[in-house]
Amino acid sequence: MGTAGTSAEGGAPPASRGRRRALAAVRLALLAALLVWIATRIDFGEVLDRARGLRPGIFAGSALLLALSPLVTVVRWRLLLGTSGLDPGFRRAFRLTYIGLFFNLVVPGLTGGDVVKAVLVARRSARREAAVLSIFVDRLIGIFALALLAGLVLLPHLAQFTDLALPLFSFLALLLAGGALLLSRRLRRAVRMERWIRRLPFERVAARLDEAVLAYRDHPRILAASLALSFANHFAILGGVAGIARAIGDTLPLHHVLVLVPVINIVSSVPIAPGGWVVGETLFGTLFAKYGSTFASGVAVSLLFRITLTAVVLPGGFFWLLGERHEARGAGKAEIPSPTPSSSSPTIPPPPPAAR
């Protein structure tokens, strides 16, 4: 029986449901507007010509590069988990990574699958905050590496990308400032970080998350290795996109691709459309046309890129379906072990049992 102010359906307050519906309506309206705008600008004849002229060999090589990307992500995440003394093993990390990537296809933005992955990790780990935080640190390192890569390529070509330079470098500065604030002892003392944490309404959870964040400060080599793996991951993705562009006959210079695609992927991460669809096509078409190619070519590259990625991460859907039975049979058996705390691994107490 529902309590006052909540709905019997899911227990969500009517106001909360109303906000979610309003947000969904705004997203749908925005996506519809983008679709109409794409339809009015695109040359469908050029898209068909590009598709007919597709060079299979180059496209196959591009698909292979894109298929390598999730494997690098698995290795990077396991490194980060290791800083907290957690190791799910390669097999489980592989499964969870692919499940997260699969859900990126159906959850708005390019990072929505991280939430699903976090829930699955938290369900099985006795140190939930550390396990969940590793996923978001993994994502932040990836985004930082992507923006940094674009910035480094952009620097020698500032005159060509004047309108992108300020937002890109501002975003990088924001990420650096946030990381310094969380990890620097001096900055934390200067802003009295612990005092602000105690004022939060969810103080206990925030304190445990903060403790988990601080565990990364003592592992600079792991962070550096994760950053290096992120560069490898992005080079595989960018190489795949550049190869797809060449496969359809697009001649946009390589350094343009290395600047534009990171910007597109960062913006596409905003939770508007599942997997960044439509938003990505709009950005690819617009930026390709602005910097020397055509709108139709940009849209064609984006579509082939996303279709290929979809094929690459489809195993995650099978892992999810098979995992439901596995989770049910294995309930109560933690697959991400919580080892005995040591001096190099900070102790994070297990979360309180959920109210039954």
N, C-alpha and C positions, 0 to 999 in steps of 0.2 A: 504494500500500500504506500503510495507516494506521500511525502511530507509536504507541508505547506510551502508554496513557492516553487515546487518542482513538478516536473511532468512525470506521469507514469511511464512514459516512453523514454527509457534511457536515463531517467532521473535528472535530466537537464532542465534548468530554469527556463521558462518561456522567453525571457529577455535574451538569454544566451543563445537559444535556438534562433531567435529573430535576428541577432547579429550575424550568426553564421549564414543564415539564408540571404541576408542583405549582402554579405561579402561574396557569396557564391553568385548572386545576381550581378554584382559589379564585375566579377571576373568573366562571366559569360558575355556580358555586354562588351567588355573590352576585347575579348577574343573575337567576337562577331565583327566588331569594328575593324580589327586587324585583318581578318579574313577578307572583308569587303575591300579594304585598302590594297591588299596584295592582289586581289583579283582585278582591280582597276589598273594596276601598274605592270603586271607581269605579261610578258610575251610568251603565250603558251606554245606558239610555233617554235620559238627558240628552245624552249625546254624540251620539246619532242626531238628537235635536231640534236641537241646535246646528248639526249638519252640514246638515240640511234648511233651516234658516233662514239659511244663508250668503249674505251680500250680495256678489254677484260683482264689482261695481264697486270696493268698498272692498278686497276681496281682491286684485284685479288691481293696484291701486295699491300695496298692500303688497308684492306679488311684484316689482314694478318697483323699489322701494326696495332690496329684498334683492339684486336683480340688479346694482345699482350698486356694492355693497360690494366685490366682487373687483377692479373697475377701480381703485378708490381704493387697494387693497392693492398693485396693480402699480406705481402711481406712487410710493407710499411706499418700496417695496423698491428701486426704481431710484435714488431719492434716496440711500438708505443705501449702495448699491453705489458710488455716485459718490464717496463720501468716501475710498474706497480706490483710486480711479482705474479702477474696473471698470464697464463698461456693456455689458450683453448686448443692448441694443436693446429697444424696446418689444415687438416680436413675440415674441422668446424669453422675455422676462420674463413676458409674458402667458401663454404656453404653460406655463412652469414653475409659475407661480402657480396656474393652473387644475388642473394635474396634482397639485400638493400638496393643493389643496382637495378634489379627487376622492378622493385616498387617505385623507383624513380620514373618509370614509364607511366604509372597510374596516379602518382601523387604530385600535386602542383610543384613546379620548380625542378631543378636538377639535383636537389639535395634532400627531397622528401623521404627517400628510402632510408636515410640515416635514422629517422625517427623509428621506423619499423625495426631496423637493425638494433637500435638502442633498447627497444622493448624486449626483444628476444635475448639480448645479452643480460639485461637486468633480471630477467626471469630465472636465469640459471646461475648467477654469480652471487656468492656471499658478500662480495665487495662491490655492490652495485654502482655506487657513485664513481669509483675509479674505472670500472669497466665501461660505463656509459660515457664518461668524460673522454676516454681514449678515442671514441668515435668522432666526437666533435673537435678534439685537438687534431685528429687525423685530417678532418675536413678543412680546418682552418689552415693547417700547414699546406695542404694542397692548394687552397685558394691564394695564400700568400705567395707560394712558388709560381703560380700561374700569373699573378699580377706582376711579380718581380721579373719573370721571364719577358713579359710584354714590355715592361719598362726598360729593360736592358737593350732589347732590340730597337725600341723606339728612340732611345737617346741619340744615336748617330743620325736619325732621320726626323728630328724635331720639326723641321720646316714643312715636312709632308703631313705631320699628324698634330698640328697645333691645337685643333679642337679636342683631341683625345688626351693630350699630355696632362692638362690640369686635373681633370677628374681621375685619371689613372694614378698619377703621383699622389693626389690627395687621399685616394683609397689606400695606397701603400702606406702613407704616413699614419693613417688612422689605425691600420693593422699593427704597425710597429709600436705606436703609442699604447695601444691596448695590451700588447704583449709585454711591454716594459712595465706597465702599471701592475700587471698581475705577477710578474716574476722578479722585479727589482726590489731588493730589501729596502733600499733608501727611499724609493718612490712610495712603497707601501707605508713606511713610517711617516713620510711627509704628508700623505693624504689620510693617515690613520685608517688604513684599510680594515683592520679588525673591528674598529669601532663602527664603521659603516655596515659591516656584515652583521654585527649584533643588533642593529636597528631594523634589519630586514624581517618581514613577517614570517619567513621560512628560515629563521636563523640556523636551526640545527642542520638542515639539508645544505644550506649555503656554506656553512663552516666545513662540512665534510667535502663538498665539492672544491672549496678553496684548498683544503689539505691535499686533495688529489692533484690539483693544479701544481702545487708547490713541489710535488714529487718529480715533475719534469725538470725543475730548475737544477736538480742535482745530477741530471743526465744529459749534459750538453752534447756528448758524442752521439747519443741516440737521436736527439733533435736534429743534429747536423746530418746524420745518415737518413733520417726521414725526409729532410729537405732535399737531399740528393736524389732519393727515390722518387720524390714528387717531380723533380725535373725530368727524370727518366720517363715517368708516367706521361707527363705533358708532351714531351718530345714524341712519344709514340702516338698520342692523340693528334697532335699538330701535324706530324708526318703523315698520318692517315688522312687528315682533311686535305693537306696539300696534294697528296697523291690522288684523292678523289677529284680535286679541281683539275689536275693535269689529265686524269682519265677521261673527263668530258670535254677537254680541249680548252679549258680556261687558262689564260696566260698571266694572271695576277702575280706579281713578283713574290718570291718566297718570304721576304721580310714583311711584306704587307700581311700575308697570312699569319705570321708569327705575332703580329700586333693585333690584328682584328679579331681573330678567333678567340684568344683569351678574353678580350673585352666582351665579346658576344656571349661566351659561356658564363662569365661572371654575372652579367645582367640577366641571362636566362635562368639563373639560380633563384631569382625572385619568384616566390610561389604564386604564379598566375595561372599557368597551364601545366598539365601533366607532362613531365619529361621536357619541359621548355618548348613544346611544340607550338607552332604559330609565332610565338615570340621570337624563337630562334630564326625561323624563316624570314620574318620581317627584318630582323637585324642583319642577317647574312645578305639579303637582297639589297637593303639600303646601303650598308657599308661597302659591299663589293661594287655597287654602282658609283658610289662617291669616290672610291679610290682606284678607279681604272678599269673595272670590269663592267658587267651588266647586272641589272636587277634579277633577270631570269636565271643567269648563271649562278648567282649567289643563292637563290632559292633552290635550284637544282642540287648544288653542293650540299646545302643544309639537309634536304630531304634524303639524299643518299647517305649522308653521314648518320642521320638518326635511324634510318632503316637498318643500316649495318650494325649500329650499336644495339638496336633492339634484338637483332639476331644473335649478337654476341652474348647478351645477358639473359636470354630466354631460359638457360638452365636454372637460373634463380627461381623461376616459376615452378619448375619441377621439384627443386629442393624444398620450396615452401609447401607444396602439396604433400610430399613425402614426409616432411618434417612435422606436420601436424600429428600424424600417427606416432612418430618417434617421440615428440614432446609429451604426448599423452602417456605412452608406455614408460617414459623415463622420468615422469614427474617426481621431483624430490631428489633427483640425482644430479648434482652440479657437474656440468661438463667443463666449466671454466674453474679449475681448482683454486682455492685460496690457500697459498702456502703459509708455512709458519713465518711470521714477521721476522725480519732481520734488520740490522742497523742500516742497510742500504735501501730498505723498503719500508716506508712509513706505514704505521698501523692505522687502518681506517676501520672502525668498529662496524660490525654488520648492522644493517638497517633493522628497525623494530619490526616484529611480525605484523602482517596486515590484520586489521580488525575483521573478524569473521561475523 
